[in-house]
Structures are given as C-alpha cells and as structure tokens.
C-alpha cells in the first residue's frame, strides 16, 4: 500500500486501514498492564492487585504524557509529509525526540524522588503502600524507554506506517507476559517481578523501534539540515563546542519546538485529562478500602481496553486531518470525520453487548477464584454501567482528533479541561455521600460535556485555517 493512502483512498477505508493496526497495537499495549494485574491477582494476592491498581492511576498519567506528546508532535510531521517538505519534517522529528528524551529523564527523577509522597497524597491504604511504591520505583526507571517508544510510534503513524508499531507491540507484549509469569510464578519476585518484566520488554521494544525508524527516514529525500530555521549558535574557538553547535543546528530547532508546543502541549493535556481525573478520583476510591479498590481497579483496566478503538480513531483523525490539510484537501477532512463517527458507533455497540453479557467472567479473570464478593460486585457493576456510554467517548475522541489534527487547540483545551474538572468535582463531592457508584456516574457526564464543546467548535468551521497558520509561524 502507498504511504500517502490517507490522501487518496476513500475516507472510510483509509481511516479503517490506518486505525486498525493502532487498535490492535494499543490492545497489546494494554496487555502490559492487564497482564500485570492478572498475574499478581492470581499468583500473589488481592492486596497486590490493589497495589498495582493504586499505582495505575499515577503511571497512566506518565503514559498519557508520552502518548499525547507523540501525537501532538506527529501532527506537524503529518502536515510536512502531506506538503512533501521532507527536510523540515526530519528536523521536526529529531527536535521532538531530543525534547522528549529530556522530559522523560526529568519525570523519571521526579517519580523516583516523590513516588511515596504521591501515593500518600492519593490516600493509598497503609497495608498496600509499600508494595505500590516498590512497583512504582522500578516503573520510573523505565520511563525513558516508554517515552521513546510512544513518540516513535506516533511518528510512524504520521508517515502512514502504522503497521510497524503494531509488530513491535505484539513482540513486546508477548515477551512481557512470558516474563511476568516467569519472574512472579517461577522466581517468586512478587510485585517487583511484573515491574521488571514491563521495564525489560519496553526497553527492548523502544530500541528496536529507534533503529527501524532511522532506516525508514533514509527513504525520504533531504536531511534535517536542509531546512534552515535560523537558529543562532555563538561562534566559539573550540573544536568541541563547534561539534556541538553543528549537532544542534542539524538536529534541533527552537522554532520547530515552539511550533510543536502549540499543538503538543494541549494534546498532552487532552490525553492526560482522563488519567489525571482518575488519579485525583483515586483518592476517593481508596477511602472505600482494598476490596472495593481491587474491584474498581480491575474494572478500570477493562475500560482502558474498551476505549482503545475510540482512542485509535481519534489519533487516526489527527494524522488524517493534518495530512489532508497539508495537501489542501479540506473537503476530505469533513468526509473522514463522518466516516470516523460511523466506525465509532459500530465499536460502541459491540462493546456494550460484550460487557452486558460477559461482565462477571471478565472481572473474575482478574480476581481469580479467591476474589472477595465485594471486589467482584464492584468491578461487575462498573462494567455493566459504563458499557452503555462508549458512544459518547467515541464522539469525543473523533471530534477532538479532528481539532488536534487541524491545530485548533483553544476550544480543544477548554473542552478537555471541562471534562476533567466536572469528573473530579462530581466524584469528590458526591461519592462520600452516596457511595462509590458516584465515581463512575461522573465519567459519561464528563465525556458528554467535552463532546458538546468540541463539536460546537467543529461546526463553527474555525479549524480550517489553524494548521497552516501554525506551520507558517
């Protein structure tokens, strides 16, 4: 298939072909954390599952920063690809990789230094606090690999090569599951075993992804040095400094970074709103005790898998919109949006039916035969409820994806901020009075408000001029 099929194929077919590898790949990525939960729930203890669940709300914030940063940076890559500005495309890619390397190292240091304080702030029950911190400390050491893989994955998608991340994810996910079972069941490393398994699998996948991506870039004409951004590097009579200056001039551009930030920062915020909301709401859930926490954590893992198709459609709409805007094909963007909504409706129907009929065996697979009745009831109730509302997050993701791909970030940001604020305020104020069910009632309410704001912006038509303006600055 040609690399520019997002510009030429029928919108429905193009989006489906582009999103399908991302859906499959993201499902395998979710298997990282799902495998962790299932292994510790079955082979360690219910408290260990609760500890991983308590950690998940925090680790998911870092995952979403990596995914959001990669998706945001890839919007410009898609735009340059559609406009065939390959020199500028390569400079943008190298700038993104170097920037996120620095960010990941800083966040890893912050996590290692403040991990226990974060978990205490989230009101993690005392009997699982040490296990949660042990898991987090190992997780944070692998954060640079997590960022490298997710940014490179978004760049592959921006170039229309979404199958490559899929193959790497299949490999690393299977490898991670094998390591989980070996380190926990055979070596008896407990919760630390699943953390080391994730770190090793992600590290190998990230390095393979990097070398494959370098080979992929050689297929495009020009080099990152072909696009002169006008960076000013002082001339100093030092051979070492001169080499550093040449490196910076060739691979890093402050102008590209600023342009990228206009899209990437709101994208990071958008990807993180759900996880930040989960983290803040986690303190409410934690107050109900380890059994409800274990059931809710299992339910959240299943939900994170269920929204994968919607998130993939949103990310597909970003690359599709950016490429077609770069090629000045605005009418294809509208047709693609309608096609994405039809796909989202189909996915939502299938997910609703699956959770309505199989919610209990799904939750039981996490908690095992030793799961307490309260934990099973909590997880099952959450899944039965949330299954009816996946159409809302499909509408939200597709509309947000179009706005992000068009670099229309103002209302995009407001919509996601409203989503986050509403969910947190509703859960914190209502759950202590009326029970844990108020935590999940807040979820579709936030999705609905987010969609209404984003859709109003889409209908205004203002998004049609944003991306080319951003690239021209």
N, C-alpha and C positions, 0 to 999 in steps of 0.2 A: 504494500500500500504506500502511496506517495506521502511524503512528510507534510504536505500542505493540504491534506484532505479536509481539515476544518474550514478551509476557504472554498472548497469545490464541491464536496459531497452534499447531498440533501441534508438539511439541518438535523432531522430526527436520526438518520443513520449516522451522521458524523458525530453527534453527541453521544449516541449509544456506544459506538465503537471506541470513542475516546474515554467515556466514563467506565465502561465495563472492566478494563484492566485495573483501573483505580479502585473500583468496588471490590474486586477480588483481592487486590493487593492490600487495601485497607482492612478487609476482613482478616487476612492473615496477620496484619499488624496488630489488630485487636486480639488475636490469639496469643500474642505475647503475654498480655496482662490476664486474659482469660485462663490461659494455661497456668500462670502463677496462682490464680485463685483456686482453680480446681485441684491442683497438686497439693497446696497447703491445706485446703479444706478437707481433702480425703486422707492425706498421709501425715499431717502434722496435728492440727486441732482446729476447732471452730474459732478459738481465740486468735490463732494465727491468721485465719481468713479475715477476721475482723481487723487485725493489724494491717494487713495488705490493703483492705478496703479503706481504712482510715488514711493510709498513705496515698491512696489512689487520687483523692481529690487534689492533693498538692502536686503529685507527679504529673497529673494531667494538665495542670497549668503550664508546666515547662514543655510538655509535648505540644500543646496548642500554640505556645510562643514559637516553637520551631516550625510547626506546620504553617501558622499564619505568616511568619516571616518569609518562608519559602514561597508560599502562594502569592504574597504581596510583591516580592521581588520578581517573581516569574511573570507578572503582568507586563512589566516593561520588556522582558525578554521576548514574550509573545508578540508584543507590538513591534519591536525591532525585527523580529523574524518575519512577520507579515509584510513589513515595509522593505524587507531584504537589506537592512542596514546591519550587516554581519559584523563589521568592526566594532560598532557601538554595542551590539549585542554581547560580544565577548567581553568588552570592558565592563559592562553591567554585571555579567555573571561573575567575573573574578572579584569585582568590588563586593558583591553580595557574599561570596564565600569567605573572603577575608574578614568582613564585618561580623558575620555570624560566628566565625571561629572565636573572635574576641569576646562576643557576647556570651557564648556558651561557657567559656573559661571563667568569666566573671560570675555567671549564675551558678556554676558548679562550686566555686569557692564560697559563695553566699549560702548555698544549700548545706554544704558540709559544716559551715560555721554556725548556722542558725536552725538546722533541722529540728533539734529537740524543742527549741523555743516555738517554732511554727506549730508543732504537734500539740504542745501545751496550750497555745493560743486557741487551737481548734477543739479544745476540751476532750482530747483523746483519753479514754478510760485508763486509769493508772495500771491496771493489770495487763494491758497490751502496749503501753507506751514504749517500753524498751525494745520490744520486737519491731514496732513500727519505725523507730529511729535506726535500728540495725539495718532494716531493709532500705531505708532512705539513704543512708551513708554510702552504701555500695552503689545504689542507683545514681547518685550525684556524680560519682567518679566516671560514669559512662556518658555523662551529658554531652560532651563534645562530639561523640560518635552519633548520638541521637540527632543533634543539630545538623551534622554533616550529611547524614542520610536523608533527612526530610527536606533540606534545602536542595540537594541534588535531585531528589525525586521530583520536586516541583519544577526544576529546570528541565528535566527530561520531558515532563508533561508539556511544558511551554513550547518545546520543539516538536510536539506531536509524537513523542516516543514513549508513550505511557506503558508499553509492554515491558520495557527493560526494568523499571522499578518493581513490576509485578513478579518477574522471575527471581529477582533478588529477595523479595519479601517471602516468597514461597520457600526459598532455600533457608533463610534465616529463621523463619517461623518454625519450620520442621526441626531445624537444628536446636532452637530454643526449647522446644517441647522435650526433645530427647535429653538435653542437658538438665532440664527441670527434674525429670523422673530419675535420672542417674544421680544427680547431686543430692536430691532430697531423700529418695527412697533407698538408694543403694549406699550412699556415703553418709546419710543421716545429718546433712548440714542444716536442715530445717529451713527457716525463712531466709537465711542468708544464701542458701543454695539457689532459690529461684531468682534472687537478685543477681548473683554471679552469672547465672545462665543467661539472663537478659543482657547483661553487660557484654559478655563474650560474643553472643550472637549478633548484637547490634554493631559491635566493633568490626567484626569480620565483614558484615554486610556493607557498612559505611566505606571501608577501604576498597572493597571490590567496586562499589558504585563510583568512587572517585576515579579510579583508573579507567573504567569503562567510559565515563563521561569525558575524560581527556581525549580518548580515542575518537569519541563521537564528534567533538568540536573540530577535530582536524579535517572533517569532511566539509566544512564551510570555508569559503574564501576569506582572505583578510586575516588580520590578527588584532588583538586588543589594543595594540599600539597604533593601529591605523586611524583610530578616532582620537583626535586631539581635543581634550577637554579644557585645555588652557591652565592646568594645574601649575602653580608656581612653586618650584623647589629651589631654594637658595643654592648658589654655586659655592662649594667649599673645596679648598685644595686638599682633598683627602680621597684616596682611592676607595677606601671602604665606604665613605659617605656617598661617593659618586655611584658606586654599585647599588647602594640602597635607593638613591634617587632614581636611577634608571628602572629599578624594580617597581617603585611606586608609580612612576609615570606610565609604565607599561600595563600594570595590572590593577591599579587603584585610582579611582576618580572621585573627588569630593563632590563634584557636580552631579555625577550619576548617583552618588549616595543620597544627596539631598532630594533628588527627583524620586528615587526609590522610597525614601522615607515617607513621602506624601501618600504613597499607596500602601507600603508595607506596615507602617505603624497602625493605621486603622484596621488593616487586615489582621494583624496580631491581636488587636483588641477584640475584633469580631470573633476570631477563632477561640479566644480565651474567655469570652463572656460566660459561656456555659460552664466551663471548668472553674472560673473564679466564683461564679454563683454556687456551684457545687461545693467548693472549698468553704465558702462562708456559711452555707446552709449545713455543711458537715458538722459544725459545732452544735447545731440544733439536734441533728440525728444522734450524735454521740451522747447527748444527755439522756437518751432513752435506753442506754445500756448496750452491752456487747451483743446480745442476741438479736435485737432489732437492727443494730448496726450491721451484723453479718448478713441478715436477710436483705436489707436495703442495699448493701454493697454488691451482693450477687445480682439484684435487680438492676442496679446501675450498670454493671458490666454487660448485661444482656441488652439494655437500652443503647449503650455505646456501640454495640454491634449492629443494632437495628437502624441507627441513624447513618450508618456508613454509606448506603446508597444515596441518601439525600445530600450528605456532605460531598460525595464524589460528583454528583450532578452540579452542585454549587461551584466546585472547583473547575469542573469541565466548562461551565458557563463563563467563568473568568477567562480561561485561555481562549475559548471560542470567541468571546466578545472582543478581547484585546487583539487577536489576530485579524478579525474581520474589520475592526475599527482601523487598525494599521493599514489594511488594504482598501479602506474607504468603502466598505460594503455594509452600511448601517442597516439596510433592509433585511439582511441575513440575520442580524442580531435579534430583531423582533421575532422572526420566524423561529429561530433557535430557542428563544425564551418560551414560546408557546409549546414547542416540542418538548422542552425540559419539564414543563408543568405536566404534560400528559404522562411522561415517564414517572414523575414523582407520584402522581395519583395511582398508577399501577403498583408501584413499590409499596405505597401506604396500605393499599387494600390487602396485598399478600401478607404484610407484616401483621396487620390487625387480625387476620384469620389465624395466623400461626400462633400468636400469643393468646388468643381467646381459647384455643383448643389445647395448647400444649404448655401453658404457663407453669403448671405444677411440676411435670417431669424436667422442664428446663431448669427451674430453681433447684430441684433435688439433685441434679447433676453437679451443682456447685457444692452443696452442703453435705452430700453423701447420706448414708443411712443413719449416721449419728446426729444429723442436724436436728435442732430443737424445734418443737412445734411452733413456737413464736417466730423463730427465724424463717421457717418455711412459709408461714402465713403472711409475714411482712413482705417477703420477696414476691410471692404469688399475687398478692393484692396490688402491688405496684405495677406489675407487668400487665395484669388484666385492665387496669385503668389507663395506663399510658398508651396501650396499643391502639386506642381509638383516636389518637391525636397526631399520628405521624404525618398525616396530610398537611398539618399546619407547619411542621418543621420543613417539609418538602417545599411548600410555598415560600417560606422564609429563606431557605438556602438558595433556591434558584434565583430569587429576586436579588438577594444580597450578592450572589455571584455575578450577576449582570452589572450591578452598580460598581462592584470592585473591579471587574474587568474593564469598565469604562473609566476608571479612576474618579468616579463620583463619590467622594469619601465623606462629605459633610453629613448628609442625611443618613448615610450608611452607618456612620459612627453613632449618631443620635439614636437611631433605631435599636442598635445593639446595646447601647447604654440604658435605654428604657427597658429592654428585655432583662438585663442584669439587675437593675435596681428594683423592678417590680417583683422578680422572683425572690430576691433576698428579703425585701421588706415584708412581703406576704408570709413567707415561711417563718421568719423570726418572730413576727407578731402573732401569727395565728396558731402555729404548731404547739407552743406551750399551753395554749388554752384548749384547743380542740383535738389534739393528737397528731401523730406523725403523718397521717394522711394529708394534712395541710401542706406538707413539704412537696408532695407530688402534684397537688392541685395547682401549685404556683407555676409548674413547668409549662403546660399548654397556654396558660394565661400570658406568660412572657413571650412565647412564640407568636401568639396572635398579635400582640401589640407591635412586636418587631416587624412582622409582615405588613401590617397596615401602614406603618410609617414608610417602609421601603417601597411598597407598591405605589403609594402616593407620589413619591419621588420619581419612580419609573414612568408613571402616567404623565408627569409634567414635561418629559422629554429633555430635561436639562442635561442628562447623562450623555447625550450625543456629541457634545463638544469638549468633554473634560479630558479625555486621554491624550488627544493630540496637543492640547494646550500644555499638559504636564510634560510631555516628551519634548516640546519645543522650548521649555524654560531652561 
